[in-house]
Amino acid sequence: MVTRKKSVAPSNTPPVQLPDGARVIAFVVGIEHYQKRGGPTLPSVDFAHNDANEFADAISGIYQGDQLDIVVNLDSDATLGNLQYGLKQAIQSLGADDLFIFYYAGHGFHDSQGNRITAWDTHAGGLDGTTLSLREILIDPLGRSPCQRALIFIDACATKLNNSIHARDVLTAFDKNELKMFLNSATYCATFLSCEPGQKSYPSNEHQHGLWTYFLLKALRGESEEALGHNRHLTDISLRDYLQVAVRNYVTKSMTVSEVQKPCALINASNTFSIRYIPEPTITVSDASDLTAIRLVAKKEYLESVKTGSIKSLPGFNRKTHFVPTYKSESATTFIRTLIGDQIDEEIQNYYQSIKSELGLRHKEVDQSCGDGEGSIDTDYFRFSVEVHQHSEDFADYELVRRLILRNGWEAKSKEIDLIFGKMFELVVIEVKPDANDYDELVDMFENLEEQHGGTLEDDEPNTRITYISQDGVRIFIDLFQGRLTLGTGGKMLITELIGKARGYRFGLGGKSQLLLTS
């Protein structure tokens, strides 16, 4: 069925700043089942309906209602005649300031006559006469039109027809050169292809979409932080790079096929252009969580887990020849590190392998260091470290400290990071300038919270320490002398869960924070 949609303008308005009166014309095609007739029939294209319908929904979530006109053609509506006539009418209606968007999910190929796409009534036994030339129905008409803005998305591939393989393929590869000729004539025009010549465009049973389209939709909807470029804009370049990495990683890590699928893009523009803008996520903070009186300029932020235990319980401790320390010393810490060093080395190695696997990184992208009872792993997304020392108060005990410093862009890999570390950490730690806050004012603020919203407060004036436990079990500890603020729930949590708890509070932050985005 051919449908036309008018969208309701979302709160985060259009990313592409079109001139007043300009329109967005979107022509969407999804061919999942081809016409059955005597003789050979083209194989089905898994999830093409989902792809086309949700692409239309994603576009309608970006542009304003009166500005947008979407035509969706599925299966029997995507006949040769309907596609020829519909595209002709759409392109002829374009003005100089309009944006034209074309999306296609189905079989495509390249022959001696150029790039071609199939229609619902394409005959497998007579492809030359029953397919559509992109040059004739799209490229040349757009080149002759006054339209200067176009985005083209094609989820199709092109190797030899093979009914035993469920991929979007028919004959031979799309020819980039033909498309580049058209791109050179546009003010800005980008064609995003699901794979390079000779490769297959695979479906994803897990996501019920074409794999490339699944990641395209995530980017268009603003669901992938890693797809965003400068100042949270989804641009032609950031989308191209994101699709290349996301699709390749999924194929290599989550599928059993031996081939690769590498998306590509053909872009012609005077400058990098914005496809849409994604605002920062809104964080709702209640009055009970308003701690803006705590003025912080974070010097260092990290997640922390501290394990304590008896030194004599460590592996390698010989009760006959070793002695438990009775006072604090550097030699005691050295002794502890000797006892537990092999265990830490093994832990670092295990996490190194897990990090490479889950993040799809190569050896040169992971910096590993260990030895002498401590170790660390560095990636572009985080720094993980482990160290051990003698307990500062109970001299017969040790403290094993694990820390995770998250870096800019870590949220793009939040699921993978949760899988790597699991429920390891119990504290969000913010190191700040000592004595940056007035102790009496902070106690007064927490007393007000205690009276108005419940919870329990313990203030230790001689040591300038404050502990407040909210009604929902969040424990906030402030040590003004050490310049340290911690937040936790008393138990270990997934990283995203723990940070989510911390972000439920608003602190008076200055500077840049990777953990508490509530400044």
C-alpha positions as CSV (number, residue, x, y, z in Angstrom):
1,M,0.0,0.0,0.0
2,V,1.2,3.5,-0.8
3,T,0.9,5.7,2.2
4,R,1.6,9.4,2.8
5,K,2.6,10.6,6.2
6,K,2.5,13.9,7.9
7,S,4.6,14.0,11.0
8,V,4.0,15.8,14.3
9,A,7.0,18.1,15.1
10,P,9.0,16.6,17.9
11,S,10.4,18.7,20.7
12,N,14.0,18.5,19.3
13,T,13.3,20.2,16.0
14,P,14.8,19.7,12.6
15,P,18.6,19.1,12.4
16,V,18.9,20.4,8.8
17,Q,18.1,24.1,8.7
18,L,16.1,24.4,5.5
19,P,15.0,27.8,4.2
20,D,11.5,29.0,5.0
21,G,8.9,27.2,2.8
22,A,11.3,24.4,1.9
23,R,10.0,20.8,1.9
24,V,11.3,17.4,2.7
25,I,10.2,14.8,0.1
26,A,11.0,11.2,1.1
27,F,10.4,8.3,-1.3
28,V,10.7,5.0,0.4
29,V,10.7,1.5,-1.1
30,G,10.7,-1.9,0.6
31,I,10.3,-5.0,-1.5
32,E,10.3,-8.1,0.7
33,H,8.3,-10.5,-1.5
34,Y,8.5,-10.5,-5.3
35,Q,5.7,-11.3,-7.7
36,K,5.3,-15.1,-8.1
37,R,4.9,-16.2,-11.7
38,G,5.8,-19.2,-13.8
39,G,9.6,-19.7,-14.0
40,P,12.2,-18.4,-11.7
41,T,11.2,-15.9,-9.0
42,L,13.5,-13.5,-7.2
43,P,14.2,-14.6,-3.6
44,S,12.6,-12.7,-0.7
45,V,14.4,-9.9,1.1
46,D,14.1,-10.6,4.8
47,F,12.7,-7.7,6.9
48,A,12.4,-5.2,4.0
49,H,9.0,-4.1,5.2
50,N,10.3,-3.4,8.7
51,D,13.2,-1.5,7.1
52,A,11.0,0.7,4.9
53,N,8.3,1.4,7.5
54,E,10.7,2.3,10.3
55,F,12.9,4.4,8.1
56,A,9.8,6.4,7.2
57,D,9.0,6.7,11.0
58,A,12.6,7.8,11.7
59,I,12.4,10.6,9.1
60,S,9.0,11.7,10.4
61,G,10.5,12.0,13.8
62,I,13.0,14.5,12.6
63,Y,11.1,16.9,10.4
64,Q,8.1,19.1,11.0
65,G,4.6,18.1,9.9
66,D,3.9,20.7,7.2
67,Q,7.4,20.4,5.9
68,L,7.4,16.7,5.3
69,D,5.8,14.4,2.7
70,I,6.7,10.7,2.7
71,V,5.6,8.1,0.1
72,V,6.1,4.5,1.2
73,N,5.9,1.7,-1.5
74,L,5.8,-1.9,-0.3
75,D,5.8,-5.0,-2.5
76,S,3.0,-4.9,-5.0
77,D,2.9,-1.1,-4.8
78,A,6.5,-1.0,-5.9
79,T,5.9,-2.1,-9.5
80,L,8.0,-0.9,-12.4
81,G,5.2,1.5,-13.4
82,N,4.5,2.9,-9.9
83,L,8.2,3.5,-9.2
84,Q,8.8,5.2,-12.5
85,Y,5.8,7.4,-12.2
86,G,6.1,8.1,-8.5
87,L,9.8,9.1,-8.7
88,K,9.1,11.3,-11.8
89,Q,6.3,13.1,-10.0
90,A,8.3,13.6,-6.8
91,I,11.5,14.9,-8.5
92,Q,9.6,17.2,-10.8
93,S,7.9,18.8,-7.8
94,L,11.2,19.7,-6.1
95,G,12.3,23.3,-5.6
96,A,15.8,24.6,-5.2
97,D,15.5,24.7,-1.4
98,D,13.9,21.3,-0.9
99,L,15.5,18.2,0.5
100,F,14.9,14.9,-1.4
101,I,15.4,11.6,0.5
102,F,15.3,8.2,-1.2
103,Y,15.5,4.9,0.6
104,Y,15.5,1.4,-1.0
105,A,15.5,-2.1,0.5
106,G,15.5,-4.9,-2.0
107,H,17.7,-6.5,-4.7
108,G,20.0,-4.3,-6.7
109,F,22.8,-4.9,-9.2
110,H,25.0,-3.5,-11.9
111,D,25.2,-4.6,-15.5
112,S,26.6,-3.2,-18.7
113,Q,23.9,-0.6,-18.8
114,G,24.7,0.8,-15.3
115,N,23.3,0.5,-11.8
116,R,19.8,-1.0,-11.5
117,I,17.3,-1.8,-8.8
118,T,14.5,-4.3,-9.0
119,A,10.7,-3.8,-8.7
120,W,8.0,-6.1,-7.3
121,D,7.2,-7.3,-10.8
122,T,10.8,-7.8,-11.9
123,H,11.2,-11.1,-13.8
124,A,14.1,-13.2,-12.7
125,G,14.4,-14.5,-16.3
126,G,14.4,-11.1,-17.9
127,L,16.2,-8.7,-15.7
128,D,17.4,-6.3,-18.4
129,G,13.8,-5.4,-19.4
130,T,12.1,-5.6,-16.0
131,T,14.5,-3.6,-13.7
132,L,15.0,0.2,-13.2
133,S,18.1,2.2,-14.1
134,L,19.1,4.5,-11.3
135,R,20.4,6.9,-13.8
136,E,17.1,7.1,-15.7
137,I,14.7,7.2,-12.8
138,L,16.8,9.0,-10.1
139,I,20.2,10.4,-11.1
140,D,19.5,12.2,-14.3
141,P,16.1,13.6,-13.2
142,L,17.7,14.9,-10.0
143,G,20.5,16.4,-12.0
144,R,18.1,18.3,-14.2
145,S,15.9,19.5,-11.3
146,P,16.6,22.7,-9.3
147,C,16.9,20.6,-6.1
148,Q,20.3,21.0,-4.5
149,R,20.0,18.7,-1.5
150,A,19.6,15.0,-1.6
151,L,20.2,12.0,0.7
152,I,20.1,8.5,-0.9
153,F,20.1,5.3,1.2
154,I,20.3,1.9,-0.6
155,D,20.3,-1.3,1.4
156,A,21.0,-3.7,-1.4
157,C,24.0,-5.7,-2.6
158,A,25.3,-7.2,-5.8
159,T,26.9,-10.5,-6.3
160,K,25.7,-13.4,-8.4
161,L,22.1,-14.5,-7.8
162,N,22.1,-17.4,-5.3
163,N,18.8,-18.5,-3.9
164,S,20.5,-20.5,-1.1
165,I,21.9,-17.3,0.5
166,H,19.7,-15.0,2.4
167,A,21.2,-11.7,1.4
168,R,20.2,-8.7,-0.6
169,D,22.0,-9.7,-3.8
170,V,21.2,-10.3,-7.4
171,L,24.1,-9.9,-9.9
172,T,27.3,-7.8,-9.8
173,A,28.4,-4.8,-7.8
174,F,27.2,-1.3,-7.9
175,D,29.4,1.0,-9.9
176,K,30.7,3.9,-7.7
177,N,31.9,5.9,-10.7
178,E,28.4,6.5,-12.1
179,L,27.1,7.8,-8.8
180,K,30.1,10.1,-8.3
181,M,29.3,11.8,-11.6
182,F,26.0,12.8,-10.2
183,L,27.3,13.8,-6.8
184,N,29.7,16.3,-8.3
185,S,26.7,18.3,-9.6
186,A,25.0,18.8,-6.3
187,T,25.4,21.5,-3.6
188,Y,25.3,18.6,-1.1
189,C,24.4,15.1,-1.9
190,A,25.3,11.9,-0.1
191,T,24.6,8.3,-1.2
192,F,25.0,5.7,1.6
193,L,25.4,2.2,0.4
194,S,25.0,-0.9,2.7
195,C,28.1,-2.6,1.3
196,E,31.0,-2.2,-1.2
197,P,31.0,-3.8,-4.6
198,G,31.0,-7.6,-4.6
199,Q,29.8,-7.9,-0.9
200,K,26.5,-9.0,0.5
201,S,24.1,-6.9,2.6
202,Y,23.0,-9.2,5.4
203,P,19.8,-9.4,7.4
204,S,19.8,-9.6,11.2
205,N,17.4,-12.1,12.7
206,E,18.2,-10.7,16.1
207,H,17.0,-7.2,15.2
208,Q,14.5,-8.1,12.5
209,H,16.0,-5.7,10.1
210,G,18.6,-5.5,7.4
211,L,21.8,-5.2,9.4
212,W,22.9,-2.0,7.8
213,T,19.4,-0.4,8.1
214,Y,19.3,-1.4,11.8
215,F,22.3,0.7,12.6
216,L,21.2,3.5,10.2
217,L,17.9,3.7,12.1
218,K,19.7,3.8,15.5
219,A,21.7,6.8,14.2
220,L,18.8,8.6,12.7
221,R,16.8,8.2,15.9
222,G,19.6,9.5,18.1
223,E,20.1,6.1,19.8
224,S,23.8,5.8,19.1
225,E,26.2,8.2,20.8
226,E,29.0,6.9,18.7
227,A,27.3,8.1,15.5
228,L,27.4,11.8,16.6
229,G,30.0,14.2,15.4
230,H,31.0,17.7,16.7
231,N,28.5,19.3,19.1
232,R,26.2,16.2,18.9
233,H,25.3,16.6,15.2
234,L,24.8,13.5,13.1
235,T,26.7,14.6,10.0
236,D,27.4,13.0,6.7
237,I,30.9,12.0,7.9
238,S,30.0,10.8,11.3
239,L,27.2,8.6,9.9
240,R,29.5,7.2,7.3
241,D,32.2,6.3,9.8
242,Y,29.7,4.9,12.3
243,L,28.0,2.6,9.8
244,Q,31.4,1.3,8.7
245,V,32.5,0.4,12.2
246,A,29.2,-0.8,13.6
247,V,28.3,-3.1,10.7
248,R,31.8,-4.5,10.4
249,N,32.0,-5.3,14.1
250,Y,28.6,-7.0,14.2
251,V,29.4,-9.2,11.2
252,T,32.7,-10.3,12.6
253,K,31.6,-10.7,16.2
254,S,28.0,-11.9,16.0
255,M,27.6,-13.7,12.7
256,T,29.1,-16.9,11.4
257,V,29.5,-15.8,7.8
258,S,33.0,-15.8,6.3
259,E,32.4,-12.7,4.1
260,V,32.7,-9.1,5.3
261,Q,30.2,-6.3,4.8
262,K,31.7,-2.8,4.6
263,P,29.3,0.0,4.1
264,C,30.4,3.0,2.0
265,A,29.3,6.5,1.2
266,L,29.7,8.8,-1.7
267,I,29.5,12.3,-0.5
268,N,29.7,15.6,-2.3
269,A,29.3,18.8,-0.3
270,S,31.0,22.2,0.0
271,N,31.1,21.5,3.8
272,T,30.3,18.7,6.2
273,F,26.6,19.0,6.7
274,S,24.2,18.0,9.5
275,I,21.6,15.3,9.0
276,R,20.1,16.0,12.5
277,Y,21.0,17.3,15.9
278,I,20.7,15.2,19.0
279,P,20.3,17.1,22.3
280,E,21.9,16.0,25.5
281,P,19.7,13.5,27.3
282,T,17.4,15.1,29.9
283,I,18.0,14.1,33.4
284,T,15.2,14.7,35.9
285,V,16.3,15.7,39.3
286,S,13.8,15.9,42.2
287,D,14.1,18.4,45.1
288,A,15.3,15.5,47.3
289,S,18.3,15.1,44.9
290,D,19.2,18.8,44.5
291,L,22.7,19.1,45.9
292,T,23.8,22.2,44.0
293,A,25.1,23.7,47.2
294,I,27.9,21.2,46.9
295,R,30.3,23.2,44.7
296,L,32.7,20.9,42.9
297,V,35.4,21.3,40.3
298,A,36.3,17.7,39.6
299,K,40.0,17.0,39.5
300,K,39.5,13.3,38.9
301,E,36.5,11.0,38.5
302,Y,36.3,7.2,38.5
303,L,34.4,4.2,39.7
304,E,36.0,2.3,42.5
305,S,35.8,-1.1,44.3
306,V,37.8,-1.8,47.5
307,K,38.3,-5.2,48.8
308,T,39.9,-5.8,52.2
309,G,41.2,-8.9,53.8
310,S,43.7,-10.4,56.2
311,I,47.3,-10.5,54.9
312,K,47.7,-14.0,56.2
313,S,44.8,-15.2,53.9
314,L,46.7,-14.2,50.8
315,P,48.1,-16.9,48.5
316,G,51.8,-17.5,49.2
317,F,51.6,-16.5,52.9
318,N,53.6,-19.0,54.9
319,R,52.5,-19.1,58.5
320,K,55.8,-20.7,59.5
321,T,58.2,-18.2,57.9
322,H,56.1,-15.0,57.3
323,F,55.0,-12.5,59.9
324,V,51.9,-10.3,60.0
325,P,52.9,-6.6,60.0
326,T,52.1,-4.7,63.3
327,Y,52.7,-1.2,62.0
328,K,52.3,0.7,58.7
329,S,55.3,0.7,56.3
330,E,56.3,0.6,52.7
331,S,58.0,-2.7,53.2
332,A,54.6,-4.2,54.3
333,T,53.0,-3.1,51.1
334,T,55.9,-4.5,49.1
335,F,55.4,-7.8,50.9
336,I,51.7,-7.8,50.2
337,R,52.3,-7.2,46.5
338,T,54.8,-10.1,46.4
339,L,52.1,-12.4,47.8
340,I,49.3,-11.3,45.4
341,G,51.3,-10.3,42.4
342,D,50.6,-13.4,40.3
343,Q,46.9,-13.1,41.0
344,I,46.8,-9.5,39.7
345,D,48.8,-10.4,36.6
346,E,46.3,-13.1,35.8
347,E,43.4,-10.8,36.3
348,I,44.8,-8.1,34.0
349,Q,45.5,-10.7,31.3
350,N,41.9,-12.0,31.6
351,Y,40.5,-8.6,31.3
352,Y,42.8,-7.8,28.4
353,Q,41.4,-10.7,26.4
354,S,37.8,-9.8,27.3
355,I,38.3,-6.2,26.3
356,K,39.7,-7.1,23.0
357,S,36.9,-9.5,22.3
358,E,33.9,-7.4,23.5
359,L,35.1,-4.1,22.0
360,G,36.5,-5.6,18.8
361,L,39.9,-4.0,19.4
362,R,43.3,-5.0,18.1
363,H,46.5,-5.5,20.2
364,K,47.8,-2.1,19.3
365,E,44.6,-0.4,20.5
366,V,44.9,-1.9,24.0
367,D,47.8,-0.8,26.3
368,Q,48.4,-3.4,29.0
369,S,50.8,-3.2,31.9
370,C,51.2,-5.4,35.0
371,G,53.9,-6.5,37.5
372,D,55.0,-5.8,41.0
373,G,51.5,-6.3,42.4
374,E,49.7,-3.8,40.2
375,G,48.4,-3.5,36.7
376,S,46.4,-1.4,34.2
377,I,44.7,-1.5,30.9
378,D,44.2,1.6,28.7
379,T,41.8,2.0,25.7
380,D,40.2,4.9,24.0
381,Y,37.1,4.4,26.2
382,F,38.5,3.9,29.7
383,R,41.5,3.1,31.9
384,F,41.2,0.2,34.3
385,S,43.7,-0.3,37.1
386,V,44.3,-2.6,40.0
387,E,46.6,-2.0,42.9
388,V,47.1,-3.3,46.4
389,H,48.5,-1.8,49.6
390,Q,48.6,-2.2,53.4
391,H,45.4,-1.1,55.1
392,S,45.9,2.4,56.6
393,E,44.2,1.6,59.9
394,D,44.2,-2.2,60.3
395,F,47.9,-3.0,59.7
396,A,47.3,-6.7,59.5
397,D,45.0,-6.3,56.5
398,Y,45.4,-5.3,52.9
399,E,43.3,-3.2,50.5
400,L,42.8,-4.3,46.9
401,V,41.6,-1.3,44.9
402,R,40.1,-1.5,41.4
403,R,39.4,1.7,39.5
404,L,37.8,2.6,36.2
405,I,38.3,6.0,34.7
406,L,35.8,6.5,31.8
407,R,36.8,8.7,28.9
408,N,34.9,10.9,26.5
409,G,32.7,8.7,24.2
410,W,32.5,5.8,26.7
411,E,28.7,5.7,26.5
412,A,29.0,4.5,22.9
413,K,30.3,1.2,24.3
414,S,28.3,1.1,27.6
415,K,26.8,-2.3,26.9
416,E,30.1,-3.8,26.1
417,I,31.7,-2.2,29.2
418,D,28.9,-3.6,31.4
419,L,29.6,-7.1,29.9
420,I,33.3,-6.8,30.5
421,F,33.3,-5.7,34.2
422,G,29.8,-6.9,35.3
423,K,28.9,-5.8,38.9
424,M,32.4,-5.0,40.0
425,F,32.1,-1.4,41.3
426,E,30.2,0.0,44.3
427,L,31.3,3.7,44.3
428,V,31.4,6.8,42.1
429,V,34.3,8.8,43.3
430,I,34.9,12.5,42.6
431,E,38.2,14.0,43.8
432,V,38.0,17.8,44.3
433,K,40.0,20.6,45.8
434,P,40.1,20.1,49.6
435,D,38.1,22.5,51.6
436,A,36.3,23.7,48.5
437,N,33.0,23.9,50.5
438,D,32.0,25.3,53.8
439,Y,31.4,22.5,56.3
440,D,28.6,24.2,58.2
441,E,26.7,25.1,55.1
442,L,26.8,21.5,53.8
443,V,25.6,20.1,57.1
444,D,22.8,22.6,57.1
445,M,21.8,21.6,53.5
446,F,21.8,17.9,54.5
447,E,19.8,18.6,57.6
448,N,17.2,20.3,55.4
449,L,17.1,17.2,53.2
450,E,16.7,15.0,56.2
451,E,13.8,17.0,57.5
452,Q,12.0,17.4,54.2
453,H,12.7,14.1,52.5
454,G,13.8,11.7,55.1
455,G,17.1,9.8,55.1
456,T,19.8,9.8,57.8
457,L,22.6,12.2,58.4
458,E,25.9,11.7,60.3
459,D,28.2,14.6,60.5
460,D,31.8,14.3,61.9
461,E,33.0,17.9,62.5
462,P,36.5,17.1,63.8
463,N,37.3,15.2,60.6
464,T,35.1,17.4,58.4
465,R,33.2,14.4,57.1
466,I,29.6,14.1,56.2
467,T,27.6,10.9,55.5
468,Y,24.0,11.1,54.2
469,I,21.9,8.0,53.3
470,S,18.8,8.9,51.3
471,Q,15.5,7.1,51.7
472,D,16.2,5.0,48.6
473,G,19.5,3.8,50.0
474,V,21.9,6.0,48.1
475,R,24.9,6.8,50.4
476,I,26.7,10.1,49.9
477,F,30.0,10.6,51.7
478,I,32.0,13.8,51.7
479,D,35.5,14.2,53.1
480,L,36.4,17.9,52.9
481,F,39.9,17.4,54.2
482,Q,40.8,14.8,51.6
483,G,38.8,16.5,48.9
484,R,36.8,13.4,48.1
485,L,33.1,12.8,47.4
486,T,31.7,9.3,46.9
487,L,28.3,8.0,46.0
488,G,27.0,4.4,46.1
489,T,24.3,2.1,47.3
490,G,26.2,-0.2,49.6
491,G,26.4,-2.9,47.0
492,K,28.1,-3.6,43.7
493,M,26.3,-2.6,40.5
494,L,26.7,-2.6,36.8
495,I,28.5,0.5,35.6
496,T,25.6,2.0,33.8
497,E,23.3,1.4,36.8
498,L,25.8,3.0,39.2
499,I,26.3,6.1,37.1
500,G,22.5,6.3,36.6
501,K,22.1,6.5,40.3
502,A,24.8,9.2,40.5
503,R,23.2,11.2,37.7
504,G,19.9,11.3,39.7
505,Y,21.6,13.9,41.8
506,R,22.5,17.5,40.9
507,F,25.7,18.8,42.2
508,G,27.1,22.3,41.7
509,L,29.7,21.1,39.2
510,G,32.2,23.3,37.4
511,G,34.4,22.1,34.6
512,K,33.8,19.0,32.4
513,S,32.4,15.9,34.0
514,Q,32.2,12.5,32.3
515,L,30.2,10.9,35.1
516,L,27.9,13.5,36.6
517,L,26.4,15.2,33.5
518,T,24.3,17.5,35.6
519,S,26.4,20.7,35.8
